[in-house]
Amino acid sequence: MLPGVNPLRMLLSGAGRLRQAARSAGVALATILLAAPLALAAAAPQTDPLGAELAAGRPQTLVCYGTSLTAAREGWVAQSHALLKQRHGDLITIVNAAKGGENSTWGLAQLEGRVLVHRPDVVTIEFAMNDAARKSALTVAGARRNLETLIARLRAANPATRIILLTMNPLGAAVLARPAEHPFSRAELDAHYAMVREVAAEQGLVLVDHHAAWLRLRAESPELFDRHVPDGVHPDPEISRRLILPAMLRAFGVAPVEPE
C-alpha cells in the first residue's frame, strides 16, 4: 500500500488520481485497486451464479425489490442494467420493482404483481431503511417476520429462485439531527440491518453488506459522506457508481468495471 494514501478516499476521488499516485510511487495501479476492496467492506460478499449463468448463455431475470435506495432512477440498478446489457444483451432482463417511500409490509402486499409475475431467477431485497422509519410503526421483530415471509413466498413460488439480501447506507447528519418523534427518524436502523444479516446467515442467502463500507466512509471522510448523501438518506449517482455498484457486481459474480 502507498504510504500516506487512504485507498477508500483515493478510490472515491477518481481513478485518474489513483493512477497518478501509483505512478509517482512506482506502484502498479492494479495493486492499489486490489487492495481497495479491503477498505470498502468488512468482508467480500458471497457470490451468486448470475455471472456464470450469463457466461454460459443461459437467460437470467433479475428483479430488484425495495425502497428508493433501489428505485433511484440513476442509482445502482440502472448502472448494473447498463453494464450487464452491454455485456450480455438480451440474455439479461432486469426489473426494478422497488418503490420510494415503501416498507416490507408493502413489499409483501405487492409481491405477486411486482415480483413473482416476472418469474425471476434472482431477487435482491432491501427494505430496512424504511422499515426503521418511525412512520412505518414496524419493530425489528415485525420487519423480520415480513422479510422471512417474503423469502418463504419467493421459495414457494419457485424453489430455484436465488435471493440476495442487502444492507444499505447509514444515516447522514440531516437525518441524525431529527428528533425522535419525527415520522422519518430511524433510531433503530442499525438493529434492522443486524436482523437482515442474521436472516441471511440463518437461511443461507447471499448478503451484500453495504452498511459496513458506508460506515467506514462516514467515519474516515464524514465530509465526503455528507456531500454524496446530501439529504442523509439517498446516495447520489456518483457514489452509487463508486461504492454500491462494485459490491453488487462482485455479488453477481460479474467482472468489475475497468477504471478509467
Number of C-alpha atoms within 10 A of each C-alpha: 13 14 6 6 13 13 21 21 17 18 21 17 14 13 17 13 13 20 19 13 18 19 12 9 11 10 15 12 16 12 12 20 18 10 13 18 19 14 17 25 21 14 13 15 18 15 19 21 15 23 21 13 15 19 14 9 11 12 16 19 18 23 24 23 25 26 24 20 26 25 20 19 13 14 22 27 23 20 16 19 17 13 16 20 14 11 14 15 13 11 16 22 18 21 19 20 21 25 17 13 17 17 24 29 18 14 24 15 11 13 17 15 10 17 21 16 9 16 17 22 18 20 23 21 24 26 31 29 28 25 28 25 21 18 14 18 12 18 16 20 11 14 23 20 14 21 24 16 14 19 22 13 16 22 14 11 12 14 11 12 17 20 24 23 22 22 23 25 25 24 25 20 15 13 18 15 11 14 12 12 10 12 13 17 20 26 17 16 20 17 14 24 23 15 19 26 19 14 17 18 12 9 11 11 18 21 25 26 25 21 21 18 23 20 19 17 22 17 10 14 13 14 12 16 24 18 14 18 22 16 15 19 21 20 24 18 19 14 19 20 20 17 23 27 20 20 22 22 21 18 21 21 19 21 10 13 12 6 13 7
